[in-house]
């Protein structure tokens, strides 16, 4: 018990864990959005539908083919990433040179089409997906009971976010990616296939969304509307972290998830609004976001 606040310790820690789990999904999804926006300058509103597709592909693999969670964790991002590559190659590439609003509207339309297809086939009721046996059960810490799968979600999210940040910011490949978006003619002069690099980058951002979808499948029921319910918050996270900032998306995702969890302890009615209140306050002080740069 926390005597001053009169809040049981297990309740506080439980909400912190829940906030950290939500923050894990915010971080991975906003990371994928930031990779795509920062390197391709596209506001990808299809991201929520691609997150939902990742969850559904894992569910289909198990339901129709008997392929379990661990292979799905690799297969689903690849399958959904390939659909992203196709989308970039044949549709998005045609609008790179015009105003950003057209990319936003186009990806929003694609998201509606994808969600409508899955809604027509499976409805809006959720489909259950079992967690793997290795990650089932709980760890008793005396002051709280910690589900093993939730701990895995946090650990996997941190590992993926850290790995992506290292690739983009600290490797030669990341340097080529950043240079290809800022000085494509110069990079092309060095023999780099810039359109192919951009296509692969978009596919990677989409694969991150699908990976988050697979992680979410055992926690939340797999539903055609699971992406649209989450994306408004994720876009707010991206804006807070700074549009296109890889590190900003990671920090803002985990931080706002924890803030949301704490708000549920101290003032539950405000938990659905705290992210947007934070966005208003931060953008008032720093219009480019916490880690963003003025364009």
TISETI-193709 format. One line per 5 residues: number of its first residue (from 0); their letters; for each residue z, x, y of N, C-alpha, C. Coordinates in nm, 3 decimals, m for minus. Layout:
% TISETI-193709
NUM = A = Z/X/Y/Z/X/Y/Z/X/Y; ...
END
This chain:
% TISETI-193709
0 = XXXXX = 0.000/0.084/m0.120/0.000/0.000/0.000/0.000/0.088/0.125; m0.084/0.052/0.222/m0.082/0.118/0.351/0.013/0.039/0.440; 0.134/0.092/0.467/0.239/0.011/0.529/0.204/m0.040/0.668; 0.139/0.040/0.751/0.112/m0.001/0.888/0.012/m0.118/0.891; m0.087/m0.108/0.805/m0.192/m0.210/0.804/m0.164/m0.320/0.704
5 = XXXXX = m0.065/m0.296/0.617/m0.030/m0.395/0.514/m0.149/m0.426/0.424; m0.223/m0.322/0.387/m0.341/m0.337/0.303/m0.317/m0.260/0.173; m0.332/m0.326/0.056/m0.315/m0.254/m0.070/m0.415/m0.139/m0.081; m0.367/m0.026/m0.132/m0.452/0.093/m0.142/m0.573/0.068/m0.231; m0.552/m0.005/m0.342/m0.664/m0.028/m0.432/m0.772/m0.115/m0.367
10 = XXXXX = m0.731/m0.207/m0.279/m0.829/m0.290/m0.207/m0.911/m0.204/m0.111; m0.843/m0.116/m0.038/m0.912/m0.030/0.057/m1.008/0.064/m0.014; m0.962/0.128/m0.121/m1.047/0.221/m0.193/m1.162/0.150/m0.263; m1.135/0.028/m0.311/m1.241/m0.050/m0.374/m1.352/m0.083/m0.276; m1.316/m0.121/m0.154/m1.416/m0.152/m0.053/m1.488/m0.026/m0.006
15 = XXXXX = m1.418/0.086/m0.002/m1.482/0.213/0.031/m1.587/0.249/m0.073; m1.553/0.227/m0.200/m1.649/0.254/m0.307/m1.769/0.163/m0.295; m1.742/0.033/m0.270/m1.852/m0.062/m0.255/m1.941/m0.022/m0.136; m1.878/0.020/m0.026/m1.954/0.064/0.089/m2.036/0.188/0.060; m1.978/0.279/m0.019/m2.050/0.400/m0.055/m2.170/0.369/m0.144
20 = XXXXX = m2.155/0.271/m0.233/m2.267/0.230/m0.318/m2.378/0.166/m0.234; m2.340/0.073/m0.145/m2.440/0.015/m0.056/m2.506/0.123/0.029; m2.424/0.218/0.075/m2.478/0.329/0.153/m2.576/0.413/0.074; m2.555/0.424/m0.057/m2.648/0.499/m0.141/m2.787/0.437/m0.139; m2.792/0.304/m0.149/m2.922/0.236/m0.143/m2.982/0.243/m0.003
25 = XXXXX = m2.897/0.227/0.099/m2.946/0.240/0.236/m3.007/0.379/0.258; m2.938/0.482/0.205/m2.984/0.620/0.227/m3.117/0.646/0.159; m3.131/0.606/0.031/m3.256/0.634/m0.040/m3.372/0.556/0.022; m3.350/0.428/0.052/m3.457/0.347/0.108/m3.495/0.394/0.248; m3.396/0.423/0.331/m3.429/0.470/0.465/m3.490/0.609/0.460
30 = XXXXX = m3.452/0.688/0.360/m3.514/0.820/0.343/m3.663/0.806/0.313; m3.698/0.714/0.222/m3.840/0.691/0.193/m3.916/0.644/0.316; m3.854/0.553/0.393/m3.917/0.506/0.517/m3.937/0.621/0.616; m3.837/0.708/0.627/m3.845/0.818/0.722/m3.949/0.921/0.680; m3.961/0.946/0.551/m4.065/1.038/0.503/m4.202/0.985/0.542
35 = XXXXX = m4.223/0.856/0.521/m4.354/0.797/0.552/m4.378/0.792/0.702; m4.278/0.752/0.778/m4.299/0.744/0.923/m4.305/0.882/0.986; m4.215/0.971/0.945/m4.210/1.102/1.006/m4.334/1.185/0.979; m4.393/1.170/0.861/m4.508/1.251/0.825/m4.641/1.178/0.840; m4.640/1.045/0.830/m4.765/0.969/0.839/m4.770/0.880/0.962
40 = XXXXX = m4.655/0.863/1.029/m4.649/0.779/1.150/m4.681/0.633/1.121; m4.640/0.584/1.004/m4.663/0.446/0.964/m4.528/0.378/0.943; m4.510/0.260/1.005/m4.391/0.179/0.979/m4.420/0.096/0.855; m4.365/0.138/0.742/m4.402/0.082/0.612/m4.313/m0.037/0.575; m4.353/m0.156/0.616/m4.274/m0.275/0.585/m4.290/m0.317/0.439
45 = XXXXX = m4.380/m0.254/0.366/m4.396/m0.283/0.223/m4.283/m0.223/0.141; m4.200/m0.142/0.202/m4.098/m0.067/0.130/m4.005/m0.158/0.050; m3.965/m0.271/0.106/m3.876/m0.362/0.035/m3.941/m0.418/m0.091; m4.070/m0.453/m0.080/m4.142/m0.504/m0.197/m4.157/m0.394/m0.303; m4.174/m0.269/m0.260/m4.188/m0.159/m0.355/m4.054/m0.128/m0.422
50 = XXXXX = m3.945/m0.146/m0.351/m3.811/m0.137/m0.410/m3.795/m0.244/m0.518; m3.836/m0.366/m0.487/m3.830/m0.474/m0.584/m3.920/m0.446/m0.705; m4.038/m0.390/m0.681/m4.129/m0.356/m0.791/m4.066/m0.253/m0.884; m3.994/m0.155/m0.829/m3.928/m0.056/m0.913/m3.828/m0.121/m1.007; m3.751/m0.217/m0.956/m3.655/m0.288/m1.041/m3.727/m0.371/m1.146
55 = XXXXX = m3.835/m0.438/m1.107/m3.907/m0.523/m1.202/m3.979/m0.441/m1.308; m4.034/m0.325/m1.273/m4.100/m0.242/m1.373/m4.000/m0.197/m1.478; m3.880/m0.159/m1.435/m3.777/m0.119/m1.533/m3.739/m0.237/m1.622; m3.729/m0.356/m1.563/m3.696/m0.476/m1.641/m3.808/m0.508/m1.740; m3.933/m0.497/m1.697/m4.047/m0.523/m1.786/m4.054/m0.422/m1.900
60 = XXXXX = m4.028/m0.296/m1.868/m4.030/m0.194/m1.973/m3.928/m0.225/m2.082; m3.810/m0.273/m2.041/m3.707/m0.306/m2.140/m3.738/m0.435/m2.213; m3.783/m0.538/m2.138/m3.804/m0.670/m2.197/m3.926/m0.676/m2.288; m4.036/m0.616/m2.247/m4.162/m0.628/m2.320/m4.191/m0.511/m2.413; m4.135/m0.394/m2.384/m4.169/m0.276/m2.463/m4.048/m0.207/m2.524
65 = XXXXX = m3.928/m0.255/m2.493/m3.809/m0.195/m2.550/m3.777/m0.057/m2.497; m3.833/m0.022/m2.381/m3.809/0.109/m2.320/m3.688/0.098/m2.230; m3.588/0.179/m2.255/m3.459/0.165/m2.189/m3.451/0.227/m2.051; m3.329/0.239/m2.005/m3.302/0.277/m1.867/m3.348/0.419/m1.833; m3.315/0.516/m1.919/m3.343/0.656/m1.884/m3.492/0.684/m1.869
70 = XXXXX = m3.578/0.641/m1.965/m3.721/0.660/m1.941/m3.770/0.581/m1.819; m3.713/0.461/m1.798/m3.756/0.379/m1.684/m3.724/0.447/m1.552; m3.618/0.526/m1.549/m3.580/0.596/m1.428/m3.689/0.694/m1.384; m3.771/0.738/m1.478/m3.883/0.826/m1.447/m4.015/0.749/m1.437; m4.034/0.654/m1.530/m4.162/0.583/m1.537/m4.181/0.491/m1.416
75 = XXXXX = m4.079/0.415/m1.379/m4.094/0.317/m1.271/m4.136/0.382/m1.138; m4.069/0.490/m1.092/m4.116/0.553/m0.968/m4.259/0.602/m0.976; m4.300/0.652/m1.094/m4.439/0.700/m1.108/m4.536/0.584/m1.099; m4.508/0.475/m1.170/m4.598/0.359/m1.170/m4.609/0.300/m1.030; m4.495/0.276/m0.966/m4.497/0.217/m0.832/m4.554/0.316/m0.731
80 = XXXXX = m4.525/0.445/m0.749/m4.583/0.546/m0.661/m4.734/0.548/m0.669; m4.790/0.527/m0.788/m4.937/0.521/m0.803/m4.994/0.402/m0.727; m4.926/0.288/m0.730/m4.973/0.173/m0.651/m4.970/0.206/m0.502; m4.870/0.285/m0.461/m4.864/0.327/m0.322/m4.979/0.419/m0.286; m5.015/0.509/m0.377/m5.129/0.599/m0.355/m5.258/0.517/m0.338
85 = XXXXX = m5.274/0.416/m0.422/m5.393/0.330/m0.413/m5.395/0.255/m0.279; m5.279/0.204/m0.239/m5.268/0.133/m0.111/m5.304/0.225/0.006; m5.254/0.347/0.004/m5.284/0.440/0.112/m5.432/0.478/0.113; m5.486/0.504/m0.005/m5.624/0.553/m0.014/m5.726/0.451/0.031; m5.707/0.326/m0.004/m5.811/0.227/0.020/m5.782/0.131/0.135
90 = XXXXX = m5.658/0.128/0.184/m5.626/0.033/0.291/m5.567/0.102/0.414; m5.454/0.171/0.395/m5.383/0.227/0.511/m5.463/0.336/0.580; m5.541/0.412/0.508/m5.616/0.523/0.568/m5.711/0.476/0.677; m5.749/0.351/0.672/m5.846/0.298/0.769/m5.783/0.268/0.905; m5.650/0.270/0.915/m5.587/0.229/1.040/m5.503/0.340/1.104
95 = XXXXX = m5.517/0.463/1.057/m5.436/0.573/1.110/m5.460/0.598/1.259; m5.580/0.575/1.304/m5.617/0.613/1.440/m5.598/0.502/1.543; m5.540/0.390/1.501/m5.519/0.281/1.596/m5.369/0.258/1.614; m5.333/0.164/1.699/m5.193/0.143/1.737/m5.104/0.116/1.615; m4.976/0.163/1.624/m4.882/0.150/1.513/m4.857/0.005/1.473
100 = XXXXX = m4.872/m0.086/1.566/m4.842/m0.226/1.535/m4.933/m0.279/1.426; m5.056/m0.225/1.416/m5.147/m0.271/1.312/m5.099/m0.226/1.174; m5.045/m0.105/1.166/m4.988/m0.060/1.040/m4.869/m0.144/0.999; m4.785/m0.178/1.097/m4.669/m0.263/1.068/m4.714/m0.400/1.016; m4.811/m0.461/1.086/m4.857/m0.594/1.046/m4.926/m0.590/0.909
105 = XXXXX = m5.004/m0.484/0.885/m5.074/m0.474/0.758/m4.975/m0.458/0.642; m4.878/m0.368/0.657/m4.782/m0.348/0.549/m4.693/m0.471/0.531; m4.664/m0.542/0.639/m4.587/m0.666/0.627/m4.666/m0.770/0.547; m4.796/m0.779/0.574/m4.880/m0.872/0.498/m4.887/m0.834/0.351; m4.900/m0.704/0.322/m4.903/m0.659/0.183/m4.772/m0.693/0.113
110 = XXXXX = m4.660/m0.674/0.184/m4.528/m0.707/0.127/m4.520/m0.856/0.090; m4.570/m0.942/0.179/m4.567/m1.085/0.150/m4.652/m1.119/0.029; m4.767/m1.054/0.015/m4.854/m1.078/m0.101/m4.784/m1.037/m0.230; m4.725/m0.916/m0.230/m4.656/m0.867/m0.350/m4.541/m0.959/m0.389; m4.458/m0.995/m0.292/m4.344/m1.082/m0.320/m4.390/m1.219/m0.369
115 = XXXXX = m4.499/m1.270/m0.313/m4.550/m1.401/m0.356/m4.598/m1.397/m0.501; m4.660/m1.286/m0.540/m4.707/m1.272/m0.679/m4.588/m1.275/m0.775; m4.484/m1.197/m0.744/m4.367/m1.192/m0.833/m4.289/m1.323/m0.828; m4.283/m1.386/m0.711/m4.214/m1.514/m0.701/m4.286/m1.621/m0.781; m4.419/m1.620/m0.776/m4.496/m1.718/m0.853/m4.480/m1.699/m1.002
120 = XXXXX = m4.464/m1.573/m1.046/m4.454/m1.544/m1.189/m4.312/m1.561/m1.242; m4.212/m1.520/m1.164/m4.074/m1.515/m1.214/m3.976/m1.601/m1.135; m4.023/m1.665/m1.028/m3.934/m1.746/m0.946/m3.841/m1.658/m0.863; m3.735/m1.718/m0.812/m3.640/m1.643/m0.728/m3.507/m1.620/m0.799; m3.490/m1.677/m0.917/m3.366/m1.655/m0.992/m3.368/m1.513/m1.048
125 = XXXXX = m3.249/m1.450/m1.054/m3.240/m1.312/m1.096/m3.252/m1.294/m1.247; m3.306/m1.178/m1.286/m3.317/m1.142/m1.427/m3.213/m1.034/m1.457; m3.129/m1.052/m1.559/m3.025/m0.951/m1.589/m3.086/m0.825/m1.649; m3.022/m0.714/m1.619/m3.065/m0.584/m1.673/m2.940/m0.506/m1.710; m2.932/m0.463/m1.836/m2.811/m0.396/m1.885/m2.808/m0.250/m1.841
130 = XXXXX = m2.689/m0.205/m1.806/m2.670/m0.062/m1.780/m2.672/0.013/m1.913; m2.715/0.138/m1.915/m2.716/0.214/m2.040/m2.575/0.234/m2.095; m2.566/0.245/m2.227/m2.435/0.257/m2.292/m2.359/0.379/m2.241; m2.431/0.487/m2.212/m2.367/0.610/m2.167/m2.291/0.590/m2.035; m2.339/0.496/m1.954/m2.279/0.475/m1.822/m2.197/0.347/m1.814
135 = XXXXX = m2.171/0.285/m1.928/m2.088/0.165/m1.928/m1.941/0.205/m1.932; m1.855/0.110/m1.906/m1.713/0.138/m1.908/m1.661/0.178/m1.770; m1.531/0.210/m1.766/m1.465/0.241/m1.640/m1.376/0.363/m1.657; m1.338/0.420/m1.543/m1.240/0.529/m1.539/m1.116/0.476/m1.468; m1.001/0.482/m1.536/m0.876/0.433/m1.478/m0.809/0.546/m1.400
140 = XXXXX = m0.800/0.530/m1.268/m0.740/0.632/m1.182/m0.599/0.593/m1.138; m0.538/0.498/m1.208/m0.404/0.446/m1.176/m0.407/0.357/m1.052; m0.452/0.412/m0.938/m0.454/0.332/m0.815/m0.578/0.244/m0.805; m0.679/0.268/m0.893/m0.798/0.183/m0.895/m0.875/0.209/m1.023; m0.959/0.113/m1.058/m1.047/0.127/m1.174/m1.188/0.153/m1.123
145 = XXXXX = m1.248/0.264/m1.167/m1.378/0.308/m1.116/m1.486/0.288/m1.221; m1.578/0.195/m1.200/m1.688/0.178/m1.295/m1.776/0.303/m1.300; m1.807/0.348/m1.420/m1.883/0.471/m1.436/m2.023/0.457/m1.378; m2.085/0.340/m1.395/m2.222/0.327/m1.344/m2.227/0.337/m1.192; m2.129/0.282/m1.125/m2.127/0.291/m0.979/m2.110/0.436/m0.933
150 = XXXXX = m2.029/0.510/m1.006/m2.014/0.653/m0.975/m2.147/0.726/m0.995; m2.220/0.688/m1.099/m2.352/0.749/m1.126/m2.450/0.718/m1.013; m2.447/0.596/m0.962/m2.539/0.558/m0.854/m2.516/0.646/m0.731; m2.390/0.666/m0.697/m2.359/0.750/m0.580/m2.404/0.893/m0.604; m2.373/0.948/m0.723/m2.410/1.087/m0.752/m2.562/1.106/m0.754
155 = XXXXX = m2.633/1.013/m0.817/m2.779/1.023/m0.823/m2.841/1.012/m0.684; m2.787/0.924/m0.602/m2.840/0.907/m0.467/m2.821/1.033/m0.384; m2.702/1.092/m0.393/m2.675/1.215/m0.318/m2.769/1.326/m0.363; m2.789/1.337/m0.495/m2.877/1.442/m0.548/m3.021/1.423/m0.502; m3.072/1.301/m0.507/m3.209/1.274/m0.465/m3.227/1.297/m0.316
160 = XXXXX = m3.131/1.250/m0.237/m3.140/1.269/m0.092/m3.136/1.417/m0.055; m3.044/1.491/m0.116/m3.033/1.634/m0.087/m3.159/1.708/m0.130; m3.212/1.674/m0.248/m3.334/1.739/m0.295/m3.453/1.712/m0.205; m3.466/1.588/m0.160/m3.577/1.553/m0.071/m3.565/1.626/0.062; m3.445/1.630/0.117/m3.425/1.701/0.243/m3.460/1.849/0.231
165 = XXXXX = m3.420/1.911/0.120/m3.450/2.052/0.100/m3.600/2.075/0.089; m3.671/1.987/0.018/m3.816/2.003/0.003/m3.887/1.990/0.137; m3.850/1.888/0.213/m3.919/1.862/0.339/m3.887/1.966/0.445; m3.760/2.007/0.452/m3.715/2.090/0.563/m3.712/2.240/0.532; m3.703/2.278/0.405/m3.675/2.418/0.374/m3.780/2.487/0.286
170 = XXXXX = m3.888/2.419/0.248/m3.987/2.481/0.161/m4.122/2.492/0.232; m4.208/2.577/0.175/m4.343/2.592/0.231/m4.421/2.462/0.221; m4.402/2.389/0.110/m4.470/2.260/0.096/m4.431/2.167/0.209; m4.302/2.161/0.241/m4.257/2.077/0.352/m4.319/2.120/0.484; m4.333/2.251/0.502/m4.396/2.301/0.625/m4.541/2.256/0.634
175 = XXXXX = m4.611/2.262/0.520/m4.750/2.215/0.518/m4.758/2.065/0.550; m4.664/1.990/0.495/m4.665/1.845/0.520/m4.646/1.814/0.668; m4.548/1.880/0.729/m4.523/1.857/0.871/m4.640/1.903/0.957; m4.695/2.017/0.921/m4.809/2.068/0.997/m4.932/1.979/0.983; m4.950/1.920/0.865/m5.067/1.836/0.841/m5.065/1.711/0.927
180 = XXXXX = m4.948/1.664/0.965/m4.940/1.545/1.048/m4.951/1.579/1.197; m4.912/1.703/1.234/m4.914/1.740/1.375/m5.042/1.814/1.414; m5.094/1.900/1.325/m5.214/1.978/1.354/m5.307/1.974/1.233; m5.362/1.855/1.199/m5.442/1.843/1.077/m5.566/1.933/1.076; m5.630/1.951/1.191/m5.750/2.034/1.195/m5.717/2.179/1.161
185 = XXXXX = m5.607/2.228/1.217/m5.565/2.366/1.190/m5.529/2.385/1.043; m5.455/2.290/0.986/m5.416/2.300/0.845/m5.539/2.293/0.756; m5.635/2.209/0.792/m5.758/2.198/0.715/m5.836/2.329/0.717; m5.823/2.404/0.825/m5.892/2.533/0.836/m5.838/2.635/0.736; m5.715/2.614/0.689/m5.655/2.703/0.589/m5.688/2.659/0.446
190 = XXXXX = m5.776/2.561/0.434/m5.820/2.517/0.302/m5.734/2.410/0.238; m5.643/2.350/0.316/m5.555/2.244/0.264/m5.626/2.110/0.273; m5.623/2.035/0.165/m5.683/1.901/0.164/m5.584/1.804/0.228; m5.597/1.784/0.359/m5.501/1.704/0.434/m5.496/1.558/0.388; m5.610/1.489/0.371/m5.603/1.349/0.324/m5.530/1.335/0.190
195 = XXXXX = m5.554/1.429/0.099/m5.485/1.422/m0.030/m5.335/1.443/m0.013; m5.297/1.536/0.075/m5.156/1.563/0.099/m5.087/1.441/0.158; m5.153/1.375/0.252/m5.098/1.254/0.312/m5.083/1.143/0.208; m5.184/1.131/0.121/m5.180/1.029/0.017/m5.063/1.052/m0.078; m5.042/1.177/m0.118/m4.932/1.210/m0.209/m4.797/1.187/m0.140
200 = XXXXX = m4.791/1.219/m0.011/m4.667/1.197/0.064/m4.630/1.051/0.067; m4.728/0.964/0.093/m4.700/0.821/0.093/m4.654/0.775/m0.046; m4.722/0.824/m0.150/m4.682/0.788/m0.286/m4.541/0.832/m0.317; m4.501/0.949/m0.265/m4.365/0.998/m0.288/m4.263/0.909/m0.219; m4.292/0.868/m0.095/m4.202/0.778/m0.024/m4.185/0.645/m0.097
205 = XXXXX = m4.295/0.595/m0.153/m4.290/0.471/m0.230/m4.209/0.491/m0.358; m4.226/0.607/m0.422/m4.152/0.636/m0.546/m4.002/0.639/m0.520; m3.961/0.685/m0.402/m3.818/0.683/m0.369/m3.766/0.539/m0.366; m3.844/0.449/m0.308/m3.804/0.308/m0.306/m3.792/0.252/m0.447; m3.889/0.287/m0.534/m3.886/0.239/m0.671/m3.766/0.296/m0.747
210 = XXXXX = m3.733/0.423/m0.721/m3.616/0.484/m0.784/m3.489/0.408/m0.747; m3.477/0.373/m0.620/m3.363/0.293/m0.576/m3.361/0.158/m0.647; m3.478/0.099/m0.670/m3.486/m0.028/m0.740/m3.435/m0.019/m0.882; m3.466/0.091/m0.951/m3.416/0.109/m1.088/m3.265/0.125/m1.087; m3.212/0.202/m0.991/m3.067/0.217/m0.981/m2.999/0.084/m0.956
215 = XXXXX = m3.065/m0.003/m0.876/m3.005/m0.131/m0.839/m3.011/m0.234/m0.951; m3.106/m0.220/m1.044/m3.129/m0.323/m1.144/m3.004/m0.361/m1.224; m2.923/m0.266/m1.274/m2.803/m0.307/m1.349/m2.691/m0.362/m1.260; m2.693/m0.330/m1.130/m2.588/m0.377/m1.041/m2.616/m0.516/m0.988; m2.740/m0.541/m0.952/m2.781/m0.670/m0.897/m2.887/m0.727/m0.989
220 = XXXXX = m2.895/m0.856/m0.999/m2.999/m0.915/m1.081/m3.137/m0.887/m1.021; m3.233/m0.862/m1.109/m3.368/m0.828/m1.065/m3.435/m0.956/m1.016; m3.470/m0.959/m0.889/m3.523/m1.080/m0.827/m3.639/m1.047/m0.735; m3.728/m1.143/m0.717/m3.844/m1.124/m0.631/m3.807/m1.114/m0.484; m3.686/m1.155/m0.447/m3.646/m1.151/m0.306/m3.544/m1.042/m0.278
225 = XXXXX = m3.516/m0.956/m0.375/m3.411/m0.855/m0.357/m3.450/m0.752/m0.249; m3.578/m0.727/m0.232/m3.621/m0.632/m0.132/m3.616/m0.687/0.009; m3.663/m0.809/0.026/m3.665/m0.869/0.160/m3.524/m0.890/0.213; m3.427/m0.914/0.125/m3.289/m0.934/0.168/m3.227/m0.805/0.221; m3.281/m0.691/0.181/m3.220/m0.563/0.214/m3.290/m0.491/0.329
230 = XXXXX = m3.418/m0.519/0.350/m3.498/m0.434/0.438/m3.460/m0.443/0.585; m3.410/m0.557/0.629/m3.371/m0.568/0.770/m3.259/m0.468/0.800; m3.161/m0.459/0.710/m3.052/m0.364/0.728/m3.105/m0.221/0.720; m3.195/m0.194/0.626/m3.248/m0.058/0.608/m3.326/m0.014/0.732; m3.404/m0.103/0.792/m3.474/m0.068/0.914/m3.376/m0.035/1.026
235 = XXXXX = m3.267/m0.109/1.032/m3.163/m0.079/1.132/m3.104/0.060/1.107; m3.084/0.095/0.980/m3.032/0.227/0.945/m3.128/0.337/0.990; m3.258/0.316/0.966/m3.359/0.414/1.006/m3.358/0.434/1.157; m3.348/0.325/1.230/m3.348/0.333/1.377/m3.223/0.406/1.425; m3.108/0.378/1.364/m2.985/0.445/1.403/m2.993/0.595/1.376
240 = XXXXX = m3.044/0.632/1.259/m3.055/0.773/1.225/m3.158/0.846/1.309; m3.259/0.774/1.357/m3.368/0.834/1.433/m3.497/0.821/1.356; m3.594/0.750/1.410/m3.720/0.726/1.341/m3.784/0.859/1.300; m3.808/0.874/1.170/m3.871/0.995/1.120/m3.777/1.108/1.089; m3.646/1.093/1.115/m3.550/1.198/1.088/m3.500/1.187/0.944
245 = XXXXX = m3.530/1.288/0.862/m3.489/1.285/0.722/m3.336/1.293/0.711; m3.277/1.391/0.778/m3.132/1.405/0.774/m3.061/1.288/0.837; m3.119/1.235/0.946/m3.058/1.120/1.013/m3.051/0.998/0.924; m3.156/0.976/0.844/m3.157/0.861/0.753/m3.048/0.873/0.648; m3.030/0.993/0.596/m2.928/1.014/0.492/m2.788/0.993/0.548
250 = XXXXX = m2.760/1.058/0.661/m2.627/1.046/0.722/m2.599/0.902/0.764; m2.697/0.838/0.830/m2.677/0.701/0.876/m2.663/0.605/0.759; m2.739/0.626/0.651/m2.732/0.538/0.536/m2.594/0.536/0.473; m2.543/0.655/0.439/m2.409/0.662/0.378/m2.301/0.621/0.478; m2.313/0.667/0.602/m2.211/0.636/0.702/m2.199/0.488/0.730
255 = XXXXX = m2.313/0.420/0.743/m2.309/0.278/0.773/m2.266/0.196/0.652; m2.299/0.244/0.534/m2.248/0.176/0.413/m2.096/0.179/0.408; m2.037/0.295/0.438/m1.891/0.307/0.441/m1.832/0.221/0.553; m1.896/0.223/0.670/m1.849/0.140/0.781/m1.851/m0.008/0.744; m1.955/m0.049/0.675/m1.966/m0.188/0.631/m1.854/m0.222/0.533
260 = XXXXX = m1.822/m0.129/0.442/m1.715/m0.152/0.346/m1.580/m0.163/0.414; m1.553/m0.077/0.512/m1.426/m0.083/0.585/m1.415/m0.212/0.665; m1.526/m0.258/0.720/m1.524/m0.382/0.798/m1.485/m0.500/0.710; m1.525/m0.497/0.582/m1.488/m0.606/0.490/m1.338/m0.609/0.466; m1.271/m0.494/0.485/m1.125/m0.490/0.468/m1.055/m0.544/0.592
265 = XXXXX = m1.097/m0.496/0.710/m1.024/m0.526/0.833/m1.071/m0.655/0.901; m1.202/m0.686/0.887/m1.253/m0.807/0.951/m1.376/m0.856/0.873; m1.354/m0.923/0.758/m1.464/m0.961/0.668/m1.578/m1.036/0.735; m1.553/m1.130/0.831/m1.667/m1.201/0.891/m1.765/m1.109/0.965; m1.718/m0.992/1.006/m1.805/m0.902/1.081/m1.884/m0.805/0.996
270 = XXXXX = m1.868/m0.810/0.862/m1.933/m0.711/0.776/m2.085/m0.724/0.777; m2.135/m0.846/0.799/m2.280/m0.865/0.801/m2.342/m0.827/0.935; m2.257/m0.804/1.035/m2.308/m0.774/1.169/m2.282/m0.632/1.214; m2.192/m0.562/1.145/m2.146/m0.433/1.196/m2.260/m0.331/1.208; m2.358/m0.334/1.115/m2.469/m0.240/1.123/m2.551/m0.263/1.249
275 = XXXXX = m2.572/m0.389/1.283/m2.654/m0.420/1.400/m2.578/m0.396/1.530; m2.445/m0.418/1.528/m2.364/m0.382/1.644/m2.369/m0.231/1.666; m2.358/m0.156/1.557/m2.367/m0.010/1.567/m2.504/0.032/1.621; m2.609/m0.036/1.576/m2.744/m0.003/1.624/m2.754/m0.024/1.775; m2.701/m0.136/1.824/m2.706/m0.165/1.968/m2.632/m0.058/2.046
280 = XXXXX = m2.512/m0.024/2.001/m2.430/0.075/2.072/m2.496/0.213/2.073; m2.547/0.254/1.958/m2.605/0.388/1.948/m2.735/0.398/2.027; m2.819/0.295/2.019/m2.945/0.300/2.094/m2.923/0.289/2.244; m2.812/0.227/2.283/m2.779/0.223/2.426/m2.746/0.363/2.478; m2.677/0.440/2.394/m2.638/0.575/2.434/m2.747/0.678/2.403
285 = XXXXX = m2.813/0.661/2.288/m2.919/0.754/2.246/m3.039/0.672/2.200; m3.132/0.642/2.288/m3.245/0.556/2.253/m3.329/0.607/2.136; m3.328/0.738/2.110/m3.406/0.793/1.999/m3.328/0.794/1.868; m3.203/0.743/1.867/m3.121/0.747/1.749/m3.036/0.873/1.742; m2.950/0.881/1.641/m2.855/0.992/1.632/m2.924/1.127/1.619
290 = XXXXX = m3.026/1.134/1.537/m3.093/1.262/1.511/m3.241/1.259/1.550; m3.284/1.151/1.613/m3.424/1.139/1.650/m3.458/1.220/1.775; m3.588/1.244/1.792/m3.637/1.315/1.908/m3.725/1.220/1.990; m3.709/1.224/2.120/m3.791/1.141/2.207/m3.938/1.175/2.188; m4.020/1.072/2.172/m4.164/1.093/2.150/m4.240/1.079/2.280
END
